[in-house]
Amino acid sequence: MAFDLAVPGYSWVEHLASRGYRVFRWDPSGYGDSDDPAALDEPPSSNHPVSRTVVVEPQAERVADDVAERTGDDALHVICWSAGCSPALAFAAARPERVQSLVLYAATFGPLSGLGLTPFDPETAITNFVGAYRLTSADDVAVRWDDMIPVDDKTAYRDPEVLDTWVRDFLASDATSSQRNPVSVRVPNGMLADSYDVLLGHPPYDAARVVAPALVIRGVDDPETNTRGQNLLLEALGSTDKQAVEVSEGTHYITVERSHEAFWEVIDGFLDDHG
């Protein structure tokens, strides 16, 4: 939903297409319209976190090769969000010839921060205390988002229709959601586990091997990322052409908040410079 929300004026995909780009939105396994790993049909405790970077990155390679075959364009502008930046960085490191530019939106990096991922023993593998997936309800989504917005009037940051649409489409993304009370979505824990590894200093990619022009961007009110981590990621990247930008009045979900046009404008300029 972050890339193609069904609210007029909020589809990033449509916005980029209107600027002349051919846009491909892709769901890794366990998300959206892609196939679900078999572990999602078992109790969470029966398996380790699913859809980790080591599994998702080869999927990204297949997607990139398919797009190249369809379009005749060998290189892509890659845009990723949040924990999805881990497989995108792994892909950019493994297939530099496929990446024309890289936009890292709300990427987690650096020391442990506000993600709430700290176990009692930081040396304990995250697979020991999280299962294959977690269940997320509509209330969970709303509370998490509301807690990020630093004003009492949440509509100052977010159109009410945006939240309603986000929740509706989120619940519809899991065909089994209505089988549980409360209605909830099985969310793979692989990206959560990867984020934990990233924040502990051993990410599932070699940032120094990423050489594409890179934009690291976040909303200033995003509690799940921070300026320090953003700057550390910028420093770690092997790219010679790289920049970090923070956009005001935006949380982890800035691309579907009222500041989304200012956010998109920064990225439009970056893409235009590297077209």
SEVO-546381 format. One line per 10 residues: number of its first residue (from 1); their letters; for each residue x, y, z of N, C-alpha, C. Coordinates in nm, 4 decimals. Example, Ala and Ser with C-alpha at 12.3 -4.5 7.8 and 13.67 -1.06 7.14 Angstrom:
<numis>
1) AS) 1.3190/-0.5690/0.7800/1.2300/-0.4500/0.7800/1.3200/-0.3300/0.7800; 1.2850/-0.2250/0.7080/1.3670/-0.1060/0.7140/1.2900/0.0030/0.7870;
</numis>
This chain:
<numis>
1) MAFDLAVPGY) 0.0820/-0.1213/0.0000/0.0000/0.0000/0.0000/0.0858/0.1269/0.0000; 0.2087/0.1167/0.0488/0.2956/0.2343/0.0542/0.3284/0.2875/-0.0848; 0.3215/0.2023/-0.1857/0.3588/0.2428/-0.3206/0.2391/0.2664/-0.4119; 0.1254/0.2083/-0.3785/0.0126/0.2146/-0.4729/-0.1201/0.2200/-0.3984; -0.1311/0.3123/-0.3020/-0.2535/0.3224/-0.2229/-0.3697/0.3691/-0.3098; -0.4858/0.3040/-0.2923/-0.6026/0.3322/-0.3755/-0.6818/0.4521/-0.3231; -0.6129/0.5643/-0.3076/-0.6750/0.6913/-0.2709/-0.6263/0.7941/-0.3728; -0.7170/0.8709/-0.4343/-0.6729/0.9681/-0.5352/-0.5613/1.0582/-0.4839; -0.4540/1.0671/-0.5633/-0.3421/1.1523/-0.5279/-0.2383/1.0879/-0.4402; -0.2605/0.9612/-0.4007/-0.1679/0.8958/-0.3077/-0.0969/0.7747/-0.3673;
11) SWVEHLASRG) -0.1177/0.7460/-0.4941/-0.0488/0.6328/-0.5545/0.0861/0.6782/-0.6086; 0.1922/0.6336/-0.5445/0.3280/0.6657/-0.5888/0.3536/0.6043/-0.7268; 0.2999/0.4860/-0.7498/0.3138/0.4207/-0.8794/0.2557/0.5088/-0.9899; 0.1343/0.5577/-0.9691/0.0713/0.6428/-1.0706/0.1491/0.7729/-1.0894; 0.1984/0.8287/-0.9793/0.2758/0.9518/-0.9883/0.4001/0.9322/-1.0746; 0.4752/0.8251/-1.0496/0.5960/0.7995/-1.1276/0.5621/0.7695/-1.2734; 0.4541/0.6964/-1.2957/0.4123/0.6664/-1.4332/0.3762/0.7952/-1.5077; 0.3138/0.8896/-1.4372/0.2765/1.0166/-1.5008/0.3989/1.0974/-1.5421; 0.5136/1.0667/-1.4831/0.6385/1.1346/-1.5170/0.7180/1.0597/-1.6247; 0.6575/0.9562/-1.6809/0.7186/0.8882/-1.7930/0.7925/0.7600/-1.7605;
21) YRVFRWDPSG) 0.7899/0.7186/-1.6352/0.8569/0.5941/-1.5974/0.7655/0.4747/-1.6191; 0.8259/0.3628/-1.6566/0.7540/0.2359/-1.6530/0.7772/0.1776/-1.5136; 0.6684/0.1541/-1.4417/0.6785/0.1225/-1.2993/0.6329/-0.0209/-1.2747; 0.7135/-0.0944/-1.2011/0.6822/-0.2310/-1.1626/0.6837/-0.2385/-1.0108; 0.5694/-0.2739/-0.9532/0.5603/-0.2901/-0.8074/0.5629/-0.4393/-0.7778; 0.6487/-0.4764/-0.6852/0.6702/-0.6192/-0.6614/0.6533/-0.6533/-0.5141; 0.5813/-0.7623/-0.4878/0.5626/-0.8142/-0.3522/0.6519/-0.9363/-0.3316; 0.7408/-0.9351/-0.2322/0.8174/-1.0568/-0.2017/0.7244/-1.1683/-0.1525; 0.7753/-1.2878/-0.1484/0.6949/-1.3998/-0.0997/0.6468/-1.3723/0.0421; 0.5203/-1.4047/0.0658/0.4601/-1.3801/0.1967/0.3902/-1.2471/0.2081;
31) YGDSDDPAAL) 0.3991/-1.1652/0.1035/0.3367/-1.0325/0.1050/0.2457/-1.0153/-0.0157; 0.1392/-0.9363/0.0035/0.0541/-0.8952/-0.1081/0.0040/-1.0105/-0.1914; 0.0237/-0.9985/-0.3235/-0.0294/-1.0978/-0.4168/0.0665/-1.2128/-0.4435; 0.1857/-1.2097/-0.3856/0.2810/-1.3186/-0.4082/0.2440/-1.4421/-0.3264; 0.3005/-1.5550/-0.3657/0.2713/-1.6807/-0.2960/0.3212/-1.6745/-0.1518; 0.2512/-1.7463/-0.0647/0.2898/-1.7523/0.0758/0.3808/-1.8726/0.1011; 0.4873/-1.8548/0.1816/0.5662/-1.9710/0.2239/0.4782/-2.0681/0.3013; 0.5082/-2.1952/0.2912/0.4283/-2.2978/0.3597/0.4257/-2.2758/0.5099; 0.5302/-2.2140/0.5649/0.5377/-2.1932/0.7102/0.4268/-2.1023/0.7615; 0.3669/-2.0208/0.6753/0.2578/-1.9337/0.7195/0.1315/-2.0128/0.7523;
41) DEPPSSNHPV) 0.1243/-2.1371/0.7075/0.0087/-2.2213/0.7377/0.0310/-2.3076/0.8614; 0.1436/-2.2891/0.9269/0.1745/-2.3621/1.0493/0.1819/-2.2641/1.1655; 0.1780/-2.3125/1.2895/0.1928/-2.2212/1.4033/0.3242/-2.1435/1.3930; 0.3257/-2.0168/1.4333/0.4476/-1.9355/1.4207/0.5703/-1.9988/1.4849; 0.5501/-2.0659/1.5970/0.6632/-2.1232/1.6704/0.7243/-2.2452/1.6027; 0.6598/-2.2947/1.4987/0.7087/-2.4163/1.4328/0.8255/-2.3913/1.3374; 0.8493/-2.2633/1.3049/0.9528/-2.2331/1.2063/1.0270/-2.1052/1.2424; 1.1457/-2.0912/1.1850/1.2218/-1.9678/1.1981/1.1540/-1.8582/1.1149; 1.1919/-1.7320/1.1338/1.1318/-1.6221/1.0558/1.1417/-1.6472/0.9054; 1.0308/-1.6263/0.8368/1.0269/-1.6492/0.6920/1.0436/-1.5185/0.6161;
51) SRTVVVEPQA) 1.0815/-1.5324/0.4883/1.1009/-1.4195/0.3965/1.2165/-1.3300/0.4410; 1.3279/-1.3932/0.4771/1.4483/-1.3172/0.5111/1.5193/-1.2733/0.3829; 1.6146/-1.1833/0.3983/1.6861/-1.1285/0.2832/1.7493/-1.2370/0.1971; 1.8046/-1.3401/0.2602/1.8704/-1.4457/0.1846/1.7733/-1.5162/0.0906; 1.6444/-1.5123/0.1218/1.5416/-1.5712/0.0357/1.4869/-1.4685/-0.0622; 1.4680/-1.3453/-0.0157/1.4030/-1.2425/-0.0966/1.4962/-1.1869/-0.2042; 1.6257/-1.1745/-0.1746/1.7180/-1.1148/-0.2726/1.7212/-1.1911/-0.4048; 1.7273/-1.3247/-0.4051/1.7205/-1.3947/-0.5346/1.5880/-1.3717/-0.6077; 1.4799/-1.3513/-0.5323/1.3527/-1.3167/-0.5968/1.3655/-1.1823/-0.6672; 1.4328/-1.0871/-0.6014/1.4535/-0.9556/-0.6632/1.5339/-0.9679/-0.7923;
61) ERVADDVAER) 1.6320/-1.0558/-0.7932/1.7111/-1.0762/-0.9141/1.6229/-1.1282/-1.0280; 1.5341/-1.2218/-0.9962/1.4463/-1.2762/-1.1001/1.3509/-1.1688/-1.1515; 1.3013/-1.0847/-1.0602/1.2133/-0.9750/-1.1014/1.2871/-0.8793/-1.1938; 1.4095/-0.8418/-1.1559/1.4875/-0.7487/-1.2372/1.5162/-0.8052/-1.3757; 1.5491/-0.9328/-1.3812/1.5751/-0.9954/-1.5106/1.4487/-0.9994/-1.5958; 1.3350/-1.0261/-1.5320/1.2085/-1.0288/-1.6044/1.1730/-0.8894/-1.6578; 1.1930/-0.7871/-1.5748/1.1647/-0.6497/-1.6183/1.2553/-0.6116/-1.7355; 1.3818/-0.6498/-1.7270/1.4752/-0.6187/-1.8353/1.4311/-0.6857/-1.9653; 1.3834/-0.8090/-1.9540/1.3367/-0.8802/-2.0739/1.2129/-0.8139/-2.1323; 1.1246/-0.7657/-2.0453/1.0009/-0.7014/-2.0929/1.0265/-0.5655/-2.1562;
71) TGDDALHVIC) 1.1186/-0.4914/-2.0987/1.1350/-0.3512/-2.1373/1.2541/-0.3253/-2.2271; 1.3530/-0.4134/-2.2235/1.4758/-0.3887/-2.2962/1.5722/-0.2989/-2.2212; 1.5356/-0.2583/-2.1009/1.6229/-0.1745/-2.0188/1.7014/-0.2628/-1.9225; 1.8324/-0.2551/-1.9290/1.9147/-0.3416/-1.8454/1.9171/-0.2965/-1.7002; 1.9065/-0.1656/-1.6764/1.9205/-0.1133/-1.5405/1.7910/-0.0496/-1.4926; 1.7673/-0.0579/-1.3630/1.6443/-0.0096/-1.3012/1.6757/0.0988/-1.1984; 1.5786/0.1870/-1.1787/1.5770/0.2698/-1.0590/1.5074/0.1866/-0.9515; 1.5759/0.1528/-0.8448/1.5206/0.0673/-0.7396/1.4784/0.1542/-0.6213; 1.3524/0.1410/-0.5831/1.2998/0.2146/-0.4679/1.2515/0.1132/-0.3654; 1.2973/0.1277/-0.2427/1.2593/0.0329/-0.1386/1.2209/0.1083/-0.0118;
81) WSAGCSPALA) 1.1521/0.0379/0.0761/1.0985/0.0992/0.1977/1.1274/0.0126/0.3197; 1.1702/0.0768/0.4279/1.1809/0.0150/0.5591/1.2705/-0.1090/0.5544; 1.2258/-0.2185/0.6168/1.3076/-0.3397/0.6192/1.3279/-0.3971/0.4804; 1.2431/-0.3589/0.3843/1.2617/-0.4016/0.2461/1.3895/-0.3481/0.1848; 1.4520/-0.2506/0.2527/1.5792/-0.1985/0.2021/1.6910/-0.3020/0.2142; 1.6784/-0.3979/0.3070/1.7834/-0.4991/0.3212/1.7977/-0.5850/0.1952; 1.6904/-0.6473/0.1450/1.7076/-0.7240/0.0209/1.7420/-0.6352/-0.0983; 1.6955/-0.5096/-0.0976/1.7304/-0.4195/-0.2078/1.8797/-0.3893/-0.2072; 1.9363/-0.3676/-0.0887/2.0798/-0.3435/-0.0787/2.1590/-0.4685/-0.1167; 2.1089/-0.5844/-0.0752/2.1760/-0.7090/-0.1124/2.1729/-0.7281/-0.2641;
91) FAAARPERVQ) 2.0605/-0.6940/-0.3258/2.0482/-0.7037/-0.4709/2.1426/-0.6051/-0.5398; 2.1469/-0.4809/-0.4917/2.2333/-0.3797/-0.5519/2.3804/-0.4181/-0.5407; 2.4155/-0.4875/-0.4302/2.5531/-0.5330/-0.4126/2.5860/-0.6504/-0.5048; 2.4878/-0.7387/-0.5242/2.5108/-0.8592/-0.6043/2.5006/-0.8340/-0.7539; 2.4146/-0.7399/-0.7937/2.3893/-0.7152/-0.9367/2.4021/-0.5660/-0.9682; 2.5192/-0.5090/-0.9525/2.5343/-0.3646/-0.9738/2.4983/-0.3197/-1.1149; 2.5137/-0.4091/-1.2120/2.4820/-0.3717/-1.3495/2.3327/-0.3530/-1.3718; 2.2501/-0.4010/-1.2770/2.1054/-0.3900/-1.2893/2.0494/-0.2650/-1.2207; 2.1323/-0.1903/-1.1485/2.0821/-0.0799/-1.0663/2.1356/0.0535/-1.1182; 2.0439/0.1320/-1.1733/2.0799/0.2646/-1.2237/2.0844/0.3671/-1.1108;
101) SLVLYAATFG) 1.9923/0.3533/-1.0166/1.9946/0.4357/-0.8956/1.9185/0.3616/-0.7875; 1.9392/0.4051/-0.6629/1.8808/0.3352/-0.5486/1.8248/0.4376/-0.4513; 1.6940/0.4263/-0.4228/1.6287/0.5116/-0.3237/1.5973/0.4269/-0.2013; 1.6569/0.4637/-0.0882/1.6414/0.3900/0.0369/1.5537/0.4731/0.1297; 1.4261/0.4371/0.1357/1.3273/0.5122/0.2133/1.3060/0.4443/0.3480; 1.3367/0.5168/0.4555/1.3199/0.4679/0.5929/1.3971/0.3393/0.6172; 1.5212/0.3371/0.5717/1.6056/0.2198/0.5920/1.6577/0.2161/0.7353; 1.6528/0.0985/0.7967/1.7103/0.0823/0.9307/1.8587/0.0507/0.9174; 1.9399/0.1168/0.9993/2.0832/0.0940/0.9957/2.1438/0.1484/1.1238; 2.2628/0.0951/1.1588/2.3321/0.1475/1.2753/2.2916/0.0779/1.4035;
111) PLSGLGLTPF) 2.3162/0.1416/1.5161/2.2904/0.0791/1.6464/2.1422/0.0637/1.6749; 2.1105/-0.0193/1.7709/1.9713/-0.0409/1.8103/1.9041/0.0910/1.8417; 1.7831/0.1092/1.7908/1.7127/0.2363/1.8066/1.5720/0.2121/1.8575; 1.4760/0.2886/1.8076/1.3400/0.2827/1.8579/1.2565/0.1682/1.8067; 1.3180/0.0700/1.7430/1.2403/-0.0406/1.6881/1.1903/-0.1373/1.7948; 1.2432/-0.1269/1.9171/1.1974/-0.2171/2.0226/1.2401/-0.3605/2.0001; 1.3575/-0.3797/1.9410/1.4020/-0.5143/1.9067/1.5015/-0.5722/2.0067; 1.5341/-0.4967/2.1110/1.6378/-0.5422/2.2029/1.5899/-0.6591/2.2890; 1.6525/-0.7766/2.2804/1.6180/-0.8878/2.3690/1.6896/-0.8709/2.5021; 1.6656/-0.9593/2.5946/1.7355/-0.9513/2.7225/1.8859/-0.9716/2.7034;
121) DPETAITNFV) 1.9225/-1.0541/2.6115/2.0630/-1.0794/2.5828/2.0895/-1.0455/2.4366; 2.1601/-0.9351/2.4089/2.1818/-0.8940/2.2693/2.2547/-0.9978/2.1858; 2.3196/-1.0941/2.2499/2.3899/-1.1967/2.1742/2.2992/-1.3127/2.1358; 2.1757/-1.3117/2.1846/2.0819/-1.4191/2.1551/2.0260/-1.4024/2.0139; 2.0281/-1.5089/1.9368/1.9740/-1.5023/1.8014/1.8254/-1.4697/1.8067; 1.7809/-1.3817/1.7181/1.6405/-1.3414/1.7190/1.5491/-1.4599/1.6903; 1.6002/-1.5620/1.6217/1.5176/-1.6800/1.5933/1.4784/-1.7535/1.7203; 1.5435/-1.7215/1.8333/1.5082/-1.7870/1.9590/1.3873/-1.7241/2.0260; 1.3489/-1.6041/1.9815/1.2364/-1.5419/2.0507/1.1300/-1.4814/1.9586; 1.1426/-1.4984/1.8276/1.0318/-1.4679/1.7376/1.0123/-1.5862/1.6443;
131) GAYRLTSADD) 0.8890/-1.6091/1.6054/0.8587/-1.7213/1.5187/0.8582/-1.6834/1.3722; 0.7947/-1.7681/1.2924/0.7939/-1.7496/1.1476/0.7219/-1.6222/1.1061; 0.6163/-1.5868/1.1806/0.5364/-1.4697/1.1461/0.4671/-1.4187/1.2711; 0.4052/-1.3019/1.2591/0.3267/-1.2445/1.3675/0.1900/-1.2069/1.3124; 0.0925/-1.1963/1.3998/-0.0429/-1.1574/1.3595/-0.0613/-1.0094/1.3893; -0.1075/-0.9343/1.2896/-0.1270/-0.7906/1.3035/-0.2704/-0.7565/1.2684; -0.3405/-0.6910/1.3604/-0.4810/-0.6550/1.3403/-0.4929/-0.5106/1.2925; -0.6158/-0.4717/1.2602/-0.6420/-0.3336/1.2202/-0.6059/-0.2373/1.3321; -0.6399/-0.2726/1.4560/-0.6065/-0.1868/1.5696/-0.4553/-0.1738/1.5860; -0.3838/-0.2825/1.5639/-0.2378/-0.2773/1.5738/-0.1809/-0.1754/1.4757;
141) VAVRWDDMIP) -0.2317/-0.1772/1.3536/-0.1845/-0.0843/1.2512/-0.2133/0.0595/1.2917; -0.3372/0.0861/1.3332/-0.3777/0.2221/1.3670/-0.3003/0.2759/1.4868; -0.2847/0.1935/1.5898/-0.2138/0.2382/1.7100/-0.0680/0.2661/1.6797; -0.0049/0.1779/1.6043/0.1371/0.1990/1.5701/0.1556/0.3303/1.4964; 0.0702/0.3541/1.3983/0.0809/0.4758/1.3174/0.0491/0.5987/1.4019; -0.0584/0.5931/1.4783/-0.0962/0.7074/1.5630/0.0154/0.7447/1.6603; 0.0814/0.6420/1.7156/0.1875/0.6684/1.8121/0.3052/0.7422/1.7492; 0.3217/0.7308/1.6187/0.4320/0.7983/1.5506/0.4038/0.9465/1.5275; 0.2768/0.9813/1.5149/0.2406/1.1194/1.4805/0.2512/1.2059/1.6060; 0.3375/1.3082/1.6056/0.3699/1.3803/1.7286/0.2727/1.4914/1.7663;
151) VDDKTAYRDP) 0.1484/1.4844/1.7175/0.0468/1.5824/1.7547/-0.0800/1.5078/1.7915; -0.1647/1.5727/1.8717/-0.2880/1.5068/1.9155/-0.3848/1.4843/1.8003; -0.3930/1.5811/1.7106/-0.4835/1.5702/1.5964/-0.4133/1.4934/1.4850; -0.4394/1.3659/1.4746/-0.3706/1.2813/1.3776/-0.4046/1.3199/1.2337; -0.5199/1.3832/1.2144/-0.5569/1.4226/1.0786/-0.4689/1.5350/1.0257; -0.3922/1.5983/1.1120/-0.2985/1.7001/1.0653/-0.1900/1.6377/0.9790; -0.1589/1.5101/1.0046/-0.0579/1.4383/0.9275/-0.1188/1.3433/0.8254; -0.2409/1.2948/0.8529/-0.2937/1.1838/0.7730/-0.4411/1.2035/0.7435; -0.4769/1.1941/0.6178/-0.6169/1.1992/0.5757/-0.6883/1.0749/0.6309; -0.8054/1.0900/0.6941/-0.8762/0.9720/0.7471/-0.9019/0.8647/0.6419;
161) EVLDTWVRDF) -0.9272/0.9053/0.5169/-0.9512/0.8071/0.4113/-0.8276/0.7203/0.3872; -0.7099/0.7780/0.4088/-0.5864/0.7030/0.3894/-0.5784/0.5873/0.4892; -0.6048/0.6152/0.6162/-0.6004/0.5089/0.7164/-0.7051/0.4023/0.6867; -0.8274/0.4434/0.6548/-0.9338/0.3472/0.6256/-0.8961/0.2559/0.5095; -0.8403/0.3157/0.4033/-0.8029/0.2382/0.2848/-0.6857/0.1464/0.3145; -0.5892/0.2002/0.3882/-0.4723/0.1198/0.4243/-0.5151/-0.0046/0.5026; -0.5976/0.0146/0.6033/-0.6414/-0.0976/0.6862/-0.7226/-0.1975/0.6043; -0.8140/-0.1462/0.5235/-0.8965/-0.2354/0.4407/-0.8101/-0.3213/0.3491; -0.7165/-0.2589/0.2781/-0.6342/-0.3325/0.1830/-0.5336/-0.4228/0.2533; -0.4872/-0.3785/0.3701/-0.3960/-0.4617/0.4481/-0.4652/-0.5916/0.4896;
171) LASDATSSQR) -0.5849/-0.5830/0.5428/-0.6571/-0.7024/0.5847/-0.6908/-0.7916/0.4659; -0.7190/-0.7297/0.3505/-0.7531/-0.8076/0.2313/-0.6316/-0.8770/0.1712; -0.5105/-0.8365/0.2114/-0.3898/-0.8944/0.1535/-0.3650/-1.0377/0.2008; -0.4346/-1.0787/0.3052/-0.4212/-1.2152/0.3577/-0.5568/-1.2831/0.3471; -0.5659/-1.3836/0.2615/-0.6935/-1.4516/0.2376/-0.7468/-1.5201/0.3618; -0.6617/-1.5409/0.4625/-0.7053/-1.6096/0.5839/-0.7405/-1.5124/0.6964; -0.7320/-1.3826/0.6716/-0.7457/-1.2851/0.7810/-0.8780/-1.2966/0.8554; -0.9859/-1.3231/0.7823/-1.1180/-1.3288/0.8454/-1.1399/-1.4565/0.9262; -1.0467/-1.5498/0.9191/-1.0592/-1.6749/0.9944/-1.0184/-1.6585/1.1403; -0.9670/-1.5395/1.1760/-0.9201/-1.5152/1.3122/-0.9997/-1.4038/1.3771;
181) NPVSVRVPNG) -1.0059/-1.4072/1.5083/-1.0728/-1.3025/1.5856/-0.9738/-1.2495/1.6905; -0.9329/-1.1201/1.6765/-0.9762/-1.0261/1.5742/-0.9187/-1.0600/1.4365; -0.9821/-1.0058/1.3339/-0.9322/-1.0231/1.1982/-0.7876/-0.9736/1.1940; -0.6985/-1.0543/1.1366/-0.5560/-1.0195/1.1416/-0.4808/-1.0795/1.0234; -0.3656/-1.0220/0.9967/-0.2817/-1.0625/0.8837/-0.1559/-1.1317/0.9360; -0.1180/-1.2383/0.8700/0.0080/-1.3056/0.9022/0.1224/-1.2280/0.8357; 0.2040/-1.1647/0.9151/0.3141/-1.0833/0.8641/0.4451/-1.1593/0.8837; 0.5187/-1.1905/0.7764/0.6448/-1.2627/0.7917/0.7421/-1.1892/0.8838; 0.8132/-1.2640/0.9664/0.9095/-1.2050/1.0595/1.0515/-1.1989/1.0038; 1.0693/-1.2398/0.8784/1.2039/-1.2395/0.8218/1.2661/-1.1018/0.8179;
191) MLADSYDVLL) 1.1885/-1.0014/0.7755/1.2413/-0.8658/0.7676/1.2682/-0.8095/0.9066; 1.1864/-0.8491/1.0049/1.2105/-0.8081/1.1425/1.3440/-0.8652/1.1910; 1.3676/-0.9926/1.1624/1.4935/-1.0558/1.2025/1.6118/-0.9899/1.1334; 1.5953/-0.9578/1.0050/1.7026/-0.8905/0.9326/1.7302/-0.7526/0.9900; 1.6233/-0.6791/1.0256/1.6416/-0.5468/1.0843/1.7202/-0.5554/1.2144; 1.6912/-0.6577/1.2921/1.7631/-0.6773/1.4173/1.9117/-0.6996/1.3895; 1.9434/-0.7847/1.2917/2.0826/-0.8094/1.2565/2.1504/-0.6818/1.2061; 2.0779/-0.6044/1.1257/2.1330/-0.4781/1.0752/2.1694/-0.3860/1.1905; 2.0777/-0.3735/1.2852/2.0987/-0.2803/1.3954/2.2072/-0.3277/1.4916; 2.2339/-0.4579/1.4925/2.3432/-0.5100/1.5755/2.4779/-0.5033/1.5044;
201) GHPPYDAARV) 2.4760/-0.4604/1.3785/2.6017/-0.4389/1.3088/2.6465/-0.5499/1.2166; 2.5588/-0.6492/1.1893/2.5957/-0.7515/1.0911/2.4803/-0.7711/0.9923; 2.4657/-0.6734/0.9019/2.3569/-0.6795/0.8037/2.3764/-0.7922/0.7031; 2.2673/-0.8370/0.6402/2.2761/-0.9467/0.5427/2.3153/-0.8971/0.4038; 2.4032/-0.7999/0.3975/2.4537/-0.7463/0.2709/2.5835/-0.6726/0.3017; 2.6613/-0.6480/0.1968/2.7851/-0.5713/0.2092/2.7616/-0.4349/0.1468; 2.7340/-0.3344/0.2303/2.7011/-0.2017/0.1796/2.8138/-0.1432/0.0955; 2.9365/-0.1812/0.1227/3.0501/-0.1267/0.0482/3.0482/-0.1692/-0.0986; 2.9763/-0.2767/-0.1286/2.9688/-0.3250/-0.2670/2.8570/-0.2568/-0.3455; 2.7791/-0.1728/-0.2795/2.6729/-0.0974/-0.3478/2.7360/0.0273/-0.4084;
211) VAPALVIRGV) 2.7354/0.0364/-0.5406/2.8046/0.1459/-0.6086/2.7096/0.2380/-0.6846; 2.5824/0.2041/-0.6905/2.4859/0.2873/-0.7637/2.4652/0.4207/-0.6929; 2.4320/0.5274/-0.7661/2.3921/0.6518/-0.7010/2.2791/0.6240/-0.6029; 2.2894/0.6789/-0.4818/2.1959/0.6414/-0.3757/2.1410/0.7637/-0.3037; 2.0108/0.7584/-0.2764/1.9426/0.8581/-0.1946/1.8892/0.7878/-0.0709; 1.9319/0.8325/0.0465/1.8816/0.7807/0.1732/1.7866/0.8871/0.2282; 1.6601/0.8518/0.2471/1.5593/0.9519/0.2799/1.4656/0.9014/0.3888; 1.4237/0.9922/0.4773/1.3341/0.9555/0.5874/1.2507/1.0761/0.6251; 1.1386/1.0499/0.6977/1.0617/1.1556/0.7592/1.1226/1.1895/0.8943; 1.1264/1.3165/0.9292/1.1941/1.3566/1.0532/1.1235/1.3037/1.1778;
221) DDPETNTRGQ) 0.9953/1.2677/1.1661/0.9201/1.2180/1.2813/0.9133/1.0658/1.2859; 0.9955/0.9997/1.2069/0.9968/0.8532/1.2029/1.0751/0.8000/1.3221; 1.0094/0.7323/1.4178/1.0807/0.6810/1.5342/1.1564/0.5514/1.5070; 1.1341/0.4906/1.3924/1.1978/0.3632/1.3614/1.3296/0.3803/1.2865; 1.3616/0.5048/1.2499/1.4916/0.5359/1.1929/1.5437/0.6596/1.2653; 1.6672/0.6946/1.2404/1.7212/0.8157/1.3018/1.8324/0.8730/1.2150; 1.8676/0.9981/1.2439/1.9686/1.0667/1.1638/2.1031/0.9963/1.1711; 2.1377/0.9478/1.2890/2.2660/0.8800/1.3049/2.2742/0.7567/1.2167; 2.1688/0.6734/1.2209/2.1679/0.5547/1.1370/2.1718/0.5887/0.9895; 2.0996/0.6930/0.9511/2.0986/0.7374/0.8119/2.2394/0.7757/0.7659;
231) NLLLEALGST) 2.3094/0.8504/0.8494/2.4438/0.8942/0.8133/2.5433/0.7772/0.8124; 2.5255/0.6814/0.9042/2.6116/0.5638/0.9050/2.5925/0.4805/0.7784; 2.4663/0.4678/0.7347/2.4405/0.3947/0.6113/2.5040/0.4669/0.4930; 2.4895/0.5986/0.4893/2.5488/0.6759/0.3808/2.6996/0.6541/0.3762; 2.7612/0.6538/0.4926/2.9057/0.6337/0.4997/2.9448/0.4931/0.4556; 2.8615/0.3934/0.4876/2.8943/0.2545/0.4567/2.8807/0.2224/0.3084; 2.7938/0.2932/0.2374/2.7710/0.2641/0.0970/2.8980/0.2886/0.0155; 2.9223/0.2024/-0.0821/3.0368/0.2195/-0.1700/3.0147/0.3230/-0.2780; 2.8952/0.3759/-0.2887/2.8617/0.4739/-0.3907/2.9434/0.6013/-0.3720; 2.9856/0.6606/-0.4828/3.0515/0.7914/-0.4756/2.9490/0.9040/-0.4878;
241) DKQAVEVSEG) 2.8366/0.8735/-0.5483/2.7269/0.9697/-0.5644/2.6160/0.9288/-0.4669; 2.6096/0.9951/-0.3531/2.5113/0.9565/-0.2515/2.4752/1.0778/-0.1677; 2.3527/1.0773/-0.1181/2.3049/1.1894/-0.0385/2.1992/1.1419/0.0600; 2.1845/1.2166/0.1703/2.0824/1.1883/0.2708/1.9919/1.3101/0.2837; 1.8607/1.2840/0.2922/1.7609/1.3906/0.3025/1.6588/1.3530/0.4083; 1.6170/1.4503/0.4880/1.5075/1.4330/0.5831/1.3957/1.5291/0.5451; 1.2732/1.4785/0.5424/1.1569/1.5586/0.5034/1.0722/1.5855/0.6269; 1.0335/1.7096/0.6465/0.9619/1.7496/0.7677/0.8182/1.6986/0.7689; 0.7631/1.6900/0.8892/0.6237/1.6511/0.9125/0.5884/1.5197/0.8441; 0.6692/1.4196/0.8728/0.6434/1.2887/0.8160/0.6966/1.1793/0.9057;
251) THYITVERSH) 0.6247/1.0675/0.9142/0.6645/0.9531/0.9949/0.7193/0.8424/0.9045; 0.7197/0.7210/0.9557/0.7615/0.6043/0.8786/0.6735/0.5850/0.7554; 0.5541/0.6426/0.7589/0.4564/0.6266/0.6507/0.4408/0.7543/0.5692; 0.5438/0.8364/0.5581/0.5312/0.9675/0.4961/0.4799/0.9605/0.3523; 0.5072/0.8514/0.2821/0.4647/0.8435/0.1424/0.3132/0.8426/0.1257; 0.2377/0.8187/0.2361/0.0915/0.8265/0.2283/0.0373/0.9253/0.3328; 0.1222/1.0167/0.3764/0.0774/1.1224/0.4666/0.0653/1.2532/0.3900; 0.0204/1.3570/0.4561/-0.0050/1.4835/0.3867/0.1219/1.5451/0.3280; 0.2376/1.5079/0.3801/0.3647/1.5599/0.3281/0.4188/1.4780/0.2117; 0.3377/1.3855/0.1594/0.3910/1.2943/0.0587/0.4363/1.3649/-0.0687;
261) EAFWEVIDGF) 0.3732/1.4753/-0.1051/0.4130/1.5427/-0.2282/0.5523/1.6036/-0.2151; 0.5829/1.6612/-0.0991/0.7176/1.7140/-0.0758/0.8203/1.6012/-0.0763; 0.7811/1.4868/-0.0202/0.8666/1.3685/-0.0174/0.8928/1.3195/-0.1592; 0.7864/1.3045/-0.2372/0.8008/1.2590/-0.3752/0.8851/1.3565/-0.4569; 0.8707/1.4866/-0.4306/0.9438/1.5873/-0.5079/1.0951/1.5688/-0.4941; 1.1396/1.5378/-0.3717/1.2830/1.5133/-0.3514/1.3283/1.3952/-0.4357; 1.2498/1.2887/-0.4345/1.2862/1.1683/-0.5080/1.2764/1.1907/-0.6584; 1.1768/1.2688/-0.7024/1.1669/1.3019/-0.8455/1.2951/1.3691/-0.8927; 1.3438/1.4640/-0.8140/1.4663/1.5340/-0.8530/1.5853/1.4408/-0.8612; 1.5938/1.3483/-0.7655/1.7038/1.2511/-0.7671/1.6950/1.1618/-0.8895;
271) LDDHG) 1.5763/1.1107/-0.9202/1.5601/1.0233/-1.0358/1.5889/1.0986/-1.1658; 1.5419/1.2223/-1.1738/1.5680/1.3021/-1.2941/1.7178/1.3226/-1.3156; 1.7898/1.3412/-1.2059/1.9346/1.3637/-1.2167/2.0092/1.2378/-1.2595; 1.9446/1.1223/-1.2427/2.0113/0.9960/-1.2731/1.9332/0.9138/-1.3766; 1.8571/0.9827/-1.4586/1.7744/0.9154/-1.5583/1.8558/0.8602/-1.6747;
</numis>
